[in-house]
């Protein structure tokens, strides 16, 4: 164990608190860094708090990558999903919240049809081809047909 550092026992992404005394010589630096990469990120990027951060327009620190909770951790399937009917289509789609508002918009996604079933999958910002291969294998989608695509401004 060791060396020890100064640890934020409340993730900094949840705010700064007047009078908060960070833990000193309690958590080793390696463990603290690992907790920051795993537990802290799960709290602020993939939880109800993450959704409220989007609604409130809260952004992370400038040195951190800006990742929407609607697309964070796509490969694990642990993204925040808001699914509901689309006013122009006959099937449900994923929705996301426009940052800093209460307005919903279609999330970037591909909709595949397998028989009478429509399956929506959020799309990542990069490595889309590898992700599509992954979901085709994981969900056994041989023979599924393309139904619809939402891809933001670049549709």
Helices and strands as residue ranges (DSSP letters): E 4-7, G 12-14, E 23-28, H 29-35, I 36-40, H 41-45, H 48-56, G 74-76, E 82-85, E 92-97, E 104-106, E 109-114, E 117-122, H 128-138, E 145-150, G 152-154
